[in-house]
């Protein structure tokens, strides 16, 4: 048995959906531990493209329990829309469970998210506009609404009364937005609660019962390491902890329950929203990667910024997540290039630095120091074993593994499940700690 955390090692959109989908096959339970409907997974199953924002991709496996943990924030309207979409695609949703203590994104959170962004002007964060920051802010202020509150009218009224008054005042006086009507909010959210009630569980009990029965648990991170509230490019981050440690807090387990941590990184880098991005490309190369990689956000449709692979942030992701191994995705997107650059260090104020600076202002001044690799200039989409890859593609992978000092377990060469090379078993293969001794 093994309990595994899968995280994004860059700025999100690394292709975690496909990797967790592959690993979910051997998981009895998949737990989403942070974030909300700001995330987006595109999964291709038998030629059907399914887009999920909140529900773990493990839902596609009939015997897998999918748990949305206490560390997440849920937008019930979007969640119910996803459930309806899955049902319309004849996917069994009986294994879906929702933590009673997860916080709920309310209509005022969405309104405030957009209004605050507008007000920030040039200093905007580029949020997804899904109300994530304001929901987590209310959680920290202890004025949030939790899933359990949607199941009882009196409790919902009690919990909502003061925050709604306060939010209405804020909306009206600062942002010039019409106030929300308490009665309609109560009715709408009670109805959501009623529809979701059959999925609501006490998450900690469920997980620990599964752990005691030696079930395989997969903890699925959303977004990515550089968007982590504590360890990312603050303030250009999301409001939760996508790093592997977030799994402990967001699911309610101790670190000793976790056997493996797998990082997912694209063969290049992308970022949506604002914030420093040292290896960012412009012009033709940027357009080429955007086009070949289909680099448009699943949630907002925004064009993603593209850049070369950044080994400095890669090494940082290995450290802050304690990665055992890596899954490298979208290697095929680089197929046509004659040369590929990899950032191995930065130049900051005339000095070479090998580490990730904790200040976003410093990061914004960092210039990438590149090493140039030869491209392979042929299609690798049909390769199924490492040995099928052209030598230049193998060299590229070895270079990344050396740079990050962590083995590559999975290589993805396209969106479908079969366009994957499993180099070594990411769950039962050698652990990084053992490899480096
Ligand atoms: P928020 O999470 O909507 O508050 O957005 C904060 C930052 O995180 C913005 O730069 C978003 O573009 C980014 N972000 C949030 N979710 C994702 C994601 O799933 N993939 C990539 N970027 C994301």
Boltz pocket constraint, residues with backbone or C-beta under 6 A from the ligand:
constraints:
  - pocket:
      binder: B
      contacts: [[A, 11], [A, 12], [A, 13], [A, 38], [A, 39], [A, 40], [A, 125], [A, 126], [A, 127], [A, 128], [A, 129], [A, 130], [A, 131], [A, 132], [A, 133], [A, 222], [A, 223], [A, 227], [A, 236], [A, 237], [A, 238], [A, 239], [A, 272], [A, 273], [A, 274]]
      max_distance: 6.0
